[in-house]
Amino acid sequence: MIKKKFECLYIRALIHFIRFIFFSSYRINRCLIDPPSIFFYKYRKLASYFSIPLLIFSRYLEKKKIFVSVHNNCNFSIGHIFGEIDQLQRMQKVDEKYLDSTIWFPTSRKEILGDTKDIFESKNFKILFGGIKRIFLTFVAIKHPSISIDASLSADNYVFSNMELSNPNRAKFHDKPKIRAMMLIKSPEFYPNKDKLIYYCDEKYELMQRLNILKKYVVIQTKTEKVNGTLKPLSPDLFLKSIKYFQDKDYQIIFAGREVCPKIFLDNKVIDYANSKCASPLNDFLLIGHSSLVIASASGFCLLPESLEKPLLVINAHHIKQHFGPRTIYLPTLLSRRSEVFNASIQQEYLCTYGADCGYDTFDDLYILHMPTSEEIFMAVKELEGMLSDQVPPLTSLQKKIRESRGHHLLSAGLSRISDYYLSKHINFFE
């Protein structure tokens, strides 16, 4: 895989340079020097030629107790940004190694962080823009890994090796999520980015005015094509019962993300933020931060409400469980094979073995056994309402049984839960 990427590195660099020179919109979001992860795999040995300056700077970082965030290469993704920075800040809080430290987060991408830099920065967390800075600090970390800190969601490993992590699928879908789950358990009331909402009162007021949001509201985001944790999109009709339920309770409904808003949503007075001129990374933060609760497809988007402690229903997720917040409820999609009867353990093992689609595009006989129905969504939404209270509702007896059972990989990890009604309807799959 890496060898193939080597072959197109220079072509990518040339295309990037041409776009940077001729397109101002491109320059706004990218640095002139914008090295992809493959650059560091190919040239990591160059660090040996600069041993002395790298050593001197690493000693400075050690003296000041500054750690460099590494492998954070997907800074064009709002999910990666909120997920990785949330975990870095939790590591800083609960891991003795990083207590009272400062973290530097170097990046050469500004699509998200250009708008949201001030949300994350504090006296002990700094975001550094610039390709030269990123290359230099990464080379320091390559030569002296002790000054690095890694909260990446990817399988990159160029600071420590010339290869990706040995089992990239297991790393991305089991090992790293399990670490995130442990961090949440150790710091269940720690949500530093939520506290930043009070600094954006004017921006919030303008957003609410432009969208005509006049009261409390629910955010819905749904995938309309096969991508991320969605093997097959849900029909928008399945949400209507839940939408009407909240509207009858005097909530407004806001469609978020960047997908095209289904016409049936618009016909039912759903506000289309996703395709409005208001849509931006900062307004995503404000919209989610001031919402009552969020219903979302499985994707990085879920890391935004989770990092802001919002009640979150993750719907139609064939990854079953990759988010672990105490106010998160799952409504997964279930798979099977004609040659093998699946359960939750097997489905997650396929995810760790075959990657994001669980082998759906590999095996002819792998099929979708069950997708959430309108009633299952509605019952999960009613359960999610309980998360609006100050105290997180206790697990039901069935949820406790599943959490305490063995062999379910991540079903016992973290603080999130599968919908109780859903478990009761599909208990054989989860037992």
N, C-alpha and C positions, 0 to 999 in steps of 0.2 A: 504493500500500500504506500509506504513512504517513498520507495524507489520511483513509483509512478508519479508521485507528487513532485519529486526532484526534477523530473523531465519537463514539467510545465512551469517551474518556478520563474525562469527568466521571461517566459511569455507573459505570465501574470504580472511580473514587474514592469514590463514594457507597456502593457495595457493600462496598468495603474498610472504610470507616468503620463501617458497620453491623455487619459481622462482628467488627471489632476491639472494639466496645463490648459486644457480647452474648456473645461466645464466648472464654472464657479460653484454650482450647487454641490458638486463632488468635493471641491476643496474645503467647503464648510465642514464636512463630516469626516475628512480623512487628513492625516498628516502626509507630507511629501514622502517621508520615509515611513513606510507602514509594513513592517516585516510580518509575514504570516508565520505560523508555528513551524512550517517546514524549513524556513530560513535558519532557525536555531538548530534543528537537527543536522542540517548540512554544514553549518559553520561553527558549531559549538567548540570544535578543537582550536579555533582561533583564540579562545580565551587563554590558552597556554602561552601565546606570544606576548601577552600583556600582564604577566603574572605580578610584577611589582606594583603597577598602579592599581590593579584589582585588589591586591592584598592590602595596600594602604587604605583604600576606600572601604573595604570590608571591616578593617579594624575601627574605622570611624563609625560605621554603622553599629558594630558591636558595642562600642563605648556609649553611644547614644541610645542603645537598645531600640534600633530601627530595623524592622523586617520588611523585605521586599516581597510583595504578592507576585507569585509566578503562575504561569500556565493560564492566566485569565485572558484568553484570546478571542472570546465571543462577545466583545463589548459592543456589538451592534444589536444584541438581543436584550430586551428589557427583562426577560426572565433570568438570563445569566447574570445580568448586573445586580438585580435585587437578591437573587439567590446566593451568589458568591460573596457579595459584600456583607450580607446578613450573616453568613457563616464566619467570615473573617472577624466581624465584630463580636460574635459569640465566642470564638476561639480566644480573642483578646480578653474576654471577660472571665472565662472559666478554666482555661488551660494555664497552668502555673508558668509555663515557659514564656507566655506572651503577656502576662500581667504587667501593667504599667509600661507597656511598650508603645511605640508609634509604628503604624503600618503605612508604607508607600505603595500605592496602586498605580503602576505605570501603564499607560495605554497610548496607542496612536489612532484610536477610533473615537469619534465624537458624536455619532448618531444619537446615542442615548445620553451619555455623560455630559455632552456639551450643554444640554438643557437641565440636567439634574445634578451637576457636580456639587452644588451647595447643600443638597439634601444629605449627602453622605459624609461630607467633610466635617472634621472636628479637630481639636488640638492634637489628637493622637491618631487621626486617619486622614491621609492626604492623597489626592488624586493628581498624578503628574502626567500632563499631556506632552507628547513628543516622541518621534521615532528614535532619535539619538539617545534620549534618556532611557527609553525602553530597552534598546539594544545594550547599552552600557550596564544598566542595572541587572539585566538578565545574565550578562557575561560575569558580573560579580557573583551572582547566585550560582552560576555553573561552576565557577572556580571555588566558591566558598558557600556550599549549600546551607550551612548553619544560619545564614542571615535570611533565608527564604521562608515564606509561609505559603502554603498551598491550600486553597479552598475551591479550586477549579471543579466544574461539573464535567469536564472532558476527560479523555484518556491520555492527554499529552503528558510527557514525562521528560522533556528535553533537558531540564536542569540536571537530572540525575542520570540520564542514559541517552544513547543515540537511537533508542526505539521507544515506541509507545508502551504503555503499561501492558504486561504480558497477556492479559485477558481483557481487552478493552470493553467488551460488552458487560462482563461481570463487574468491572470497575465502575462503569457508568450507571448500571442499573441495580447494583447490590452493595458493593463495598463503600462507595462514596455516599450513596443515600443513607446507608446505615450510620455513617459518621455524622451526617446532618441530623438524623433522628436522635442520636445520642446528645448532640449539642443542644437540641431543643428540650430534651428531658432535663438537662442540667441547668437550663436558663429559660424556664417556661414563661416568665413574666418580663423578659428582656426584649423590647422592641424599640431600639433607638431611633429608627427612621420615622416611626409614628409621631414622635415628639416634635419633628420638624414641621408638621402640618400648620402649627400656629404661626409660623413665620410667613405664610403665604395667604393671608386673609384677603388682600386686594385681588390676587390672582384667582382665589376661590370665588369671590363675589362676581368677578367678570365672567368666569366659566359658567356659573349657575345662571347668570343673566342671559348669556348667549344661547344656552341650551334650554332656557325656560324651565329650569328645575326649581320648583316652588315648595317642595316638601321632601320628606324622607324618600329614599329611592333604593331600588335593587338593581345591581349590575348583572347583565347576562352577556356571556361571550361564548360563541359556539363555532367550531370548525365547520367549514362548508366543503372540505375536500380531505382526502386521505393525507394526513401529515401529523407529525409529532406522535401523541398517544392516541390518535384517532385512526382506526383502520377503515371505518365506514361512517360517514357523517350521519347524525341523527336527523330525522325529519323535523323541521321547525314546528310542525303541528303538535308534536309531543310536549312542547313547552306551554301551550296555550292555557291548559288548566291551571298550571302554576302561576302564569302571568295574571290570569283573571283573579286568582286567589289573592295575590298581593294588591292588585288594583282595587279590589273590594275592601281591602284594609287601608286604603288611601295612600298607597305607595305609587310612585312613578317608576317606570321601568326604563333602564338605559342600556342600549346595545353598545358594547365596547369591543376592543380588539382592533383589527384592521380588515376583517372580512366584510364582504358585501352583506348588508342587512337583509334578511329574508323579507319578501314582500308581505307575508302574512303577519310579521311583527309590526311593520309599518301600519298595516290595516287595523292593528289592535293597539294603536297609540303608543308604541314603543319609540322612544327618542333615539335617533341614530347618531350617536356620538362618533362611532367608528369611522364614518365616512364624511364627517363634518370638517369644517375648516379649523375647528377647535382641537382636533386630535393631535397630540404631541406627547413626548415622554413626560414632561412636567405635568400636563393636564391628566395623563393617565394616573400619575401619583395622586393628584388632588381628587380626581373622580373616585378612585378606589378608596382613598383615605377617608372620604366623607360619606361613603355609602353605608347602608345598613348591613347588607350581606351581598355575596357574590356567587353566581352560578356560572361555572366555566368548564370548557372542554379541557382535556388533559394536555397541557403544554406549559412552556416556561411562564406564560402569563399568570399561572396560578401562584408562582412564587411572589408576585407583587402583593396580592391580598394577604397571603400567608405571612409575609414579612411585616405587614401592618396590623396583624392580629384580627383580621376580618373573618367572620363566619363564611366558610367557603365550601361549596358543594362541587366536587370534581366529578364530572359526568362523562360516561362513555369511555372510560380509560382502560384500554386493554393491558396497560402496564400494571394494573390493579392498584398498586400503592407505591407512589414515589414522593408524596407530600405528607408531612408529619406533624403539622401544627395542631394544637389542642382544640381548635375550633373548625377543623377540617373533617368533612364527611365524604366518603367515596361511594360512587355508584358505578362500578366497573362493567366493562363488556367482557363476556366470558367466551372462551375459545374451546375447541376440541378438534380431534382428528377421527376420521372414520376407522383408522387402524389402532387408535389408542384413546381410551376414555380419559379426559382431562379432569383435573381439579386445580385449586389455586396454586398448590406447590408446583405442579407440573407446568402450569402456564408461566409462572415466574421463572422456572428453570429454563424454559424455552427462550424467554426474554434474555436471560443471562448468557445463553449459548448462541442464539441466532440473531440477536440484536433487536432494534426498535420494533420490527414488525412481528416478532416472536416466531419467525419462520413462515409467515403467511404467504410470502412470495417464493418460498423455497419448496414447500410441500404441497402437492396437488390436493391432498385430502384434508388439509387443515382448513377449518371453516369457523365462522362466527356462530357459536352455540346460542348466545342470547345477548340482546342489546336492551338497555333500559326502556321500559314502556312509560306511557303517560302517567299511569297510576303510580309506578315505582318512583318516577321523578317527583310527583306530587307528594308522596309520603316522605321522601327524603327531604324535600323542601320544608315540610312541616316539622320534621326533626331538626333541620338546620335553624329554624326559628328559635328553638331552645337555646341556641348559642348566643342569642342577643342578650342574655342575662349576664350579670357581672361574674357569676360563678359558672364555670363550664359544667353542664349536666354530667352526672356519672354515667359510666358505661352500663348498658343493659346487661342482663344475665347472659344473653346470647352473644353480645359483643365481648364480654369478659371470657366466655368459653373459647371463642375464636382467638382472641389475643393470647390466651394462656396455652393454646394447643401448640404442638411442635411441628416443624417441617414446613411452615408456611413462609419461610424466608423473612420478608419484611412486614407481614401482617401483624407481627407482635412488636414491631419497632415503632418508636416515636409515640406521639400522643393522639394521632388521628384515628378514625374508625370507619368501618364499612356501615352503610345504612342498616339499621336494625330490621326494618321491613324487608329490605333486599336480602339480608341474611336468612330471614325466615322463609322466603320464597325459594331460595337456592342453597339451602343448608348443606345438601349433599356435596355441592361443589366446594364448599369451604371447610368441611369437616375432614 
